[in-house]
Amino acid sequence: MVKAPNLFVVGAPRCGTTSLFAALKQHPDVYASVLKEPHFHAPDLPAQPHTVSDPDDYARLFAAAGDQRIRAEASVWYLYSQQAPVRIAQAHPDARIVVLLRNPVEMAISLYELYLRTGNEAEADPESALLRTRQARFDTSYFPFGLHYLHLLDFATPLARWRERFPGERMRVVLFDEFYRAPEAGFRALGQWLGIDPLAPVSFDARQAREAVRMTAMKQLRDLPEHLRRKLNPNASRLHAGKASTAIPATLRARLRDHAREVNAGFAAAAARPWPEAW
């Protein structure tokens, strides 16, 4: 019998989920899907090249799981999906949810720069792109949902949906700056919350992390059918790690910051922590 996932890292984009998931993959008490971001539980969002929509294919991602306490997947756009919290709560009633967040303005700018590199974003003027409205339509884009940056500044609304389905200690909101200031300590605290060995060694160095899980990942890949193996993009980590290169005017940052604060009036209740003053 295939064991189902019971830990979901649900977002947000550009907030350190890749590094956190790489750490989870190294932990002996965790089985993590070799395919990051299957987005199986978000059929209301546009499909991406790595989206897994077939239930049997999704089950295959966990077919090799052993007796590990935690079986994890990470799909950063789950955060904004309206269907994902409902579907996950129904299909995986004992699941826990981790949400990584950062300053929403920095998140949006980083996402814009990523999409310029990957070709999802065609607008070279940052003001035109970052302030576009939901009415905008796109002729060429592999994920148009992610191009509505103003909409993505709202953390409070999607967090409230998740909090309704996963109350109290079933959901943990982690802030990027706090966690990655001392990631090993942050991971130990997360391990205690998950009930796994908090002292198990993990590395947040990208090269060391890849080497630590290489043999496990190769075995997982061998067990997957070819059409699922093709969903892995070997260039994704390079593109996601690219450096920022776009000049963002201070006036644009201020407009984005004011909008973020306005739409996140309900953040404290949904996140179970106050809105950071630095944001």
C-alpha positions as CSV (number, residue, x, y, z in Angstrom):
1,M,0.0,0.0,0.0
2,V,1.4,3.4,-1.0
3,K,1.8,5.8,1.8
4,A,0.3,9.2,1.3
5,P,2.1,12.5,2.0
6,N,1.5,14.1,5.4
7,L,3.6,17.3,5.1
8,F,3.0,20.0,2.6
9,V,5.3,23.0,2.0
10,V,2.8,25.2,0.3
11,G,4.7,28.4,-0.6
12,A,5.2,31.2,-1.1
13,P,7.3,31.5,-4.3
14,R,10.9,32.9,-4.0
15,C,10.8,32.5,-0.2
16,G,13.3,29.7,0.4
17,T,11.1,26.6,-0.1
18,T,13.7,24.9,-2.4
19,S,16.4,25.1,0.3
20,L,14.0,23.9,3.0
21,F,12.8,21.0,0.8
22,A,16.4,20.1,0.1
23,A,17.1,19.9,3.8
24,L,14.0,17.8,4.4
25,K,15.2,15.4,1.7
26,Q,18.4,14.8,3.7
27,H,16.6,13.9,7.0
28,P,16.4,10.1,7.7
29,D,12.9,10.5,9.1
30,V,11.6,12.1,6.0
31,Y,10.6,10.8,2.6
32,A,10.4,13.7,0.1
33,S,9.1,13.5,-3.4
34,V,11.9,13.7,-5.9
35,L,9.7,15.9,-8.0
36,K,9.2,19.3,-6.4
37,E,6.1,21.3,-7.2
38,P,3.7,18.6,-8.6
39,H,0.8,21.0,-7.7
40,F,-1.6,18.0,-7.9
41,H,-4.0,19.5,-5.4
42,A,-4.4,22.8,-7.3
43,P,-6.5,22.1,-10.4
44,D,-7.8,25.6,-10.3
45,L,-4.4,27.0,-11.3
46,P,-2.9,26.8,-14.8
47,A,-0.9,23.6,-15.4
48,Q,2.9,24.1,-15.6
49,P,5.4,21.7,-17.2
50,H,6.0,20.0,-13.9
51,T,2.3,19.7,-12.8
52,V,1.1,16.2,-12.0
53,S,-2.7,15.8,-12.6
54,D,-3.2,12.1,-12.8
55,P,-3.9,10.5,-9.3
56,D,-1.9,7.4,-10.1
57,D,1.1,9.5,-11.1
58,Y,0.8,11.4,-7.9
59,A,0.7,8.2,-5.9
60,R,3.9,7.0,-7.7
61,L,5.8,10.0,-6.3
62,F,5.5,8.3,-2.8
63,A,5.5,4.6,-3.9
64,A,9.1,4.1,-2.6
65,A,8.4,5.6,0.8
66,G,9.4,3.3,3.7
67,D,8.6,3.7,7.4
68,Q,9.7,7.4,7.6
69,R,7.5,9.4,9.9
70,I,7.2,12.2,7.4
71,R,6.3,12.0,3.7
72,A,6.6,15.4,2.1
73,E,5.9,17.4,-1.0
74,A,6.4,21.1,-1.8
75,S,4.3,23.1,-4.3
76,V,4.7,26.8,-3.8
77,W,1.6,27.9,-5.7
78,Y,-0.7,25.8,-3.4
79,L,-0.7,28.9,-1.1
80,Y,-2.8,30.9,-3.6
81,S,-5.0,28.0,-4.8
82,Q,-8.6,28.1,-3.5
83,Q,-9.0,24.3,-4.0
84,A,-5.7,23.1,-2.5
85,P,-6.5,23.6,1.2
86,V,-9.9,21.9,0.7
87,R,-8.6,19.0,-1.2
88,I,-5.6,18.4,1.0
89,A,-7.7,18.6,4.2
90,Q,-10.1,16.0,2.7
91,A,-7.5,13.7,1.3
92,H,-4.9,14.0,4.0
93,P,-6.7,14.9,7.2
94,D,-3.6,14.4,9.4
95,A,-1.3,16.5,7.3
96,R,0.7,19.4,8.5
97,I,1.3,22.6,6.5
98,V,4.5,24.8,6.3
99,V,4.3,28.2,4.8
100,L,7.5,30.2,4.1
101,L,7.0,33.9,3.6
102,R,9.3,36.9,3.1
103,N,8.8,40.6,2.6
104,P,6.1,40.6,-0.1
105,V,7.7,43.4,-2.1
106,E,11.0,41.6,-2.2
107,M,9.2,38.4,-3.1
108,A,7.3,40.0,-6.0
109,I,10.5,41.7,-7.4
110,S,12.4,38.4,-7.1
111,L,9.6,36.6,-8.9
112,Y,9.5,39.2,-11.7
113,E,13.3,38.9,-12.2
114,L,13.0,35.1,-12.3
115,Y,10.2,35.2,-14.9
116,L,12.3,37.6,-17.1
117,R,15.0,34.9,-17.1
118,T,12.7,32.0,-17.8
119,G,10.6,33.8,-20.5
120,N,7.4,33.7,-18.6
121,E,7.5,37.6,-18.3
122,A,7.8,39.7,-21.5
123,E,7.5,43.1,-19.9
124,A,10.9,44.7,-19.4
125,D,9.6,47.8,-17.6
126,P,9.3,46.8,-13.9
127,E,6.6,49.4,-13.1
128,S,4.4,48.2,-16.0
129,A,4.8,44.6,-14.9
130,L,4.6,44.9,-11.1
131,L,1.6,47.2,-11.1
132,R,-0.4,45.4,-13.7
133,T,-4.0,44.6,-12.8
134,R,-5.8,41.3,-12.9
135,Q,-7.5,42.3,-16.2
136,A,-4.2,41.8,-18.1
137,R,-4.1,38.9,-20.6
138,F,-1.0,37.3,-22.0
139,D,-0.3,35.9,-25.5
140,T,2.8,33.9,-24.5
141,S,3.3,32.7,-20.9
142,Y,3.7,29.3,-19.4
143,F,2.2,30.4,-16.1
144,P,0.1,33.6,-16.4
145,F,-1.3,33.4,-12.8
146,G,2.2,34.3,-11.5
147,L,2.4,37.5,-13.5
148,H,-0.3,39.3,-11.4
149,Y,2.3,40.5,-8.9
150,L,0.0,42.9,-7.1
151,H,-2.4,40.1,-6.3
152,L,0.4,38.0,-4.9
153,L,1.3,40.7,-2.3
154,D,-1.8,39.6,-0.4
155,F,-0.7,36.9,2.0
156,A,-3.6,37.4,4.5
157,T,-6.4,36.1,2.2
158,P,-4.8,32.8,1.2
159,L,-3.4,32.2,4.7
160,A,-6.9,32.6,6.1
161,R,-8.2,29.8,3.8
162,W,-5.4,27.5,5.0
163,R,-5.9,28.4,8.6
164,E,-9.6,27.5,8.4
165,R,-8.7,24.0,7.3
166,F,-5.5,23.6,9.3
167,P,-6.0,25.4,12.6
168,G,-3.5,25.8,15.5
169,E,-0.4,23.7,15.4
170,R,-1.3,22.0,12.2
171,M,0.1,24.9,10.2
172,R,3.3,26.8,10.8
173,V,4.2,30.1,9.2
174,V,8.0,30.6,8.9
175,L,9.6,33.9,7.9
176,F,12.4,33.8,5.4
177,D,14.7,36.3,7.2
178,E,14.3,34.7,10.6
179,F,14.8,31.1,9.3
180,Y,17.8,31.7,7.0
181,R,19.6,34.0,9.5
182,A,20.4,30.7,11.2
183,P,18.9,27.9,9.1
184,E,20.3,25.0,11.1
185,A,18.6,26.3,14.3
186,G,15.4,27.0,12.4
187,F,15.4,23.5,11.0
188,R,15.9,22.0,14.5
189,A,12.8,23.9,15.7
190,L,10.9,22.7,12.7
191,G,12.0,19.1,13.4
192,Q,10.8,19.3,16.9
193,W,7.4,20.5,15.6
194,L,7.3,17.6,13.2
195,G,8.3,15.0,15.8
196,I,11.5,14.1,13.9
197,D,15.1,14.0,15.2
198,P,16.0,17.7,15.5
199,L,19.7,16.8,15.7
200,A,20.0,14.9,12.4
201,P,22.7,16.5,10.3
202,V,21.5,18.4,7.2
203,S,23.2,20.9,5.0
204,F,21.9,24.1,3.6
205,D,24.8,24.3,1.1
206,A,23.3,23.6,-2.3
207,R,26.2,21.4,-3.5
208,Q,26.4,19.4,-0.3
209,A,22.7,19.0,-0.2
210,R,22.6,17.6,-3.7
211,E,25.4,15.2,-3.0
212,A,23.8,14.0,0.3
213,V,20.6,12.9,-1.5
214,R,22.1,11.9,-4.9
215,M,21.8,8.1,-4.4
216,T,18.3,8.4,-3.0
217,A,17.2,10.6,-5.8
218,M,18.6,8.3,-8.4
219,K,16.7,5.4,-7.0
220,Q,13.5,7.4,-6.9
221,L,14.0,8.4,-10.5
222,R,14.5,4.8,-11.6
223,D,11.2,3.9,-10.0
224,L,9.3,6.6,-11.9
225,P,7.9,6.1,-15.4
226,E,9.6,8.1,-18.2
227,H,6.8,10.6,-18.6
228,L,7.2,11.6,-14.9
229,R,11.0,11.8,-15.1
230,R,10.6,14.2,-18.0
231,K,8.9,16.6,-15.7
232,L,12.1,17.3,-13.8
233,N,14.0,20.3,-15.2
234,P,17.7,20.0,-14.5
235,N,18.2,23.7,-15.3
236,A,15.6,24.9,-12.8
237,S,18.0,25.3,-9.8
238,R,20.4,27.4,-12.0
239,L,17.6,29.7,-13.1
240,H,16.1,30.0,-9.7
241,A,19.5,30.9,-8.2
242,G,20.2,33.7,-10.7
243,K,21.1,37.1,-9.3
244,A,18.9,40.1,-9.4
245,S,19.7,42.5,-12.2
246,T,16.7,44.8,-12.5
247,A,16.8,48.4,-11.1
248,I,13.7,49.0,-9.1
249,P,12.9,52.7,-8.4
250,A,12.4,53.6,-4.8
251,T,9.1,55.2,-5.6
252,L,7.9,51.8,-7.1
253,R,9.0,49.9,-4.0
254,A,7.1,52.4,-1.8
255,R,3.9,51.9,-3.9
256,L,4.2,48.2,-3.6
257,R,4.9,48.4,0.2
258,D,1.9,50.6,0.8
259,H,-0.3,48.2,-1.2
260,A,1.0,45.2,0.6
261,R,0.3,46.7,4.0
262,E,-3.2,47.7,2.9
263,V,-4.2,44.2,1.7
264,N,-2.7,42.4,4.6
265,A,-4.7,43.9,7.4
266,G,-5.8,40.4,8.4
267,F,-2.3,38.9,8.4
268,A,-1.8,38.6,12.1
269,A,-4.9,36.5,12.7
270,A,-4.3,34.3,9.7
271,A,-0.6,33.8,10.3
272,A,-0.8,33.6,14.1
273,R,2.0,36.2,14.3
274,P,2.2,40.0,13.8
275,W,3.0,41.7,10.5
276,P,6.8,42.3,10.6
277,E,7.6,46.0,11.0
278,A,10.4,45.7,8.4
279,W,7.9,44.7,5.8
